[in-house]
Amino acid sequence: MKCPMELIILIVVIAVVALVLLRGGTSVAGLIINGIVGVVLIFLTNLVLSPPIPITLITVLICAIGGVLGWLIILVLHLVGITL
């Protein structure tokens, strides 16, 4: 069984993706660009932060799916001390 924190994060990410996809006027190209920007931001953030955010499968997936919002969630969780 997965850790409760991972399960909560997974539910939040799924809810955000569902809201974005159900919202009208969102194009697939916009979602792809947002995902690319999120992944690039996580790598650029590690150039500045010490200690850096660990790059794991879950952090990359959150950034790829959530884009800038996913990056912001990971950054806040890292600054609070919660690691993924």
C-alpha positions in Angstrom: 0.0 0.0 0.0 1.2 3.5 -0.8 2.1 6.1 1.7 -1.0 8.3 2.7 0.9 11.4 1.5 1.5 10.0 -1.9 -2.2 9.0 -2.1 -3.3 12.5 -1.2 -1.0 14.1 -3.7 -2.2 11.7 -6.4 -5.8 12.5 -5.7 -5.1 16.3 -5.8 -3.2 15.9 -9.2 -6.0 13.8 -10.7 -8.6 16.4 -9.5 -6.6 19.3 -11.0 -6.2 17.5 -14.3 -9.9 16.6 -14.4 -10.8 20.3 -13.8 -8.4 21.5 -16.5 -9.7 19.0 -19.0 -13.4 19.6 -18.2 -13.0 23.4 -18.4 -14.0 24.8 -21.7 -11.5 26.5 -24.1 -8.5 24.5 -23.1 -6.5 23.2 -26.0 -4.2 20.2 -26.0 -1.3 22.3 -27.3 -1.8 24.6 -24.3 -1.6 21.7 -21.9 1.5 20.4 -23.6 3.3 23.7 -23.4 2.2 24.1 -19.7 3.7 20.7 -19.0 7.0 21.4 -20.7 7.3 24.7 -18.8 6.6 22.9 -15.5 9.3 20.4 -16.1 11.8 23.1 -17.2 11.0 25.1 -14.1 11.8 22.2 -11.8 15.2 21.8 -13.3 15.9 25.6 -13.2 14.8 25.7 -9.6 17.4 23.2 -8.7 20.1 25.5 -10.0 19.1 28.0 -7.4 17.9 26.0 -4.4 20.2 24.4 -1.9 19.4 21.6 -1.1 17.8 20.9 -4.5 14.4 19.4 -5.0 14.9 15.6 -5.6 14.1 14.7 -9.1 11.9 11.5 -8.8 9.3 10.0 -11.0 6.5 11.5 -9.0 7.9 15.1 -9.1 8.4 14.9 -12.8 4.9 13.6 -13.3 3.4 16.3 -11.1 5.3 18.9 -13.1 4.4 17.4 -16.4 0.7 17.0 -15.6 0.3 20.1 -13.5 2.6 22.4 -15.4 3.4 25.7 -13.6 0.8 24.8 -10.9 2.4 21.4 -10.3 5.9 23.1 -10.0 4.5 25.6 -7.5 3.0 22.8 -5.4 6.3 20.9 -5.4 8.2 24.0 -4.5 5.9 24.9 -1.6 6.1 21.3 -0.3 9.9 21.3 -0.6 10.1 24.6 1.3 7.8 23.3 4.0 10.0 20.2 4.3 7.8 17.6 2.8 9.7 15.4 0.3 8.1 13.4 -2.5 
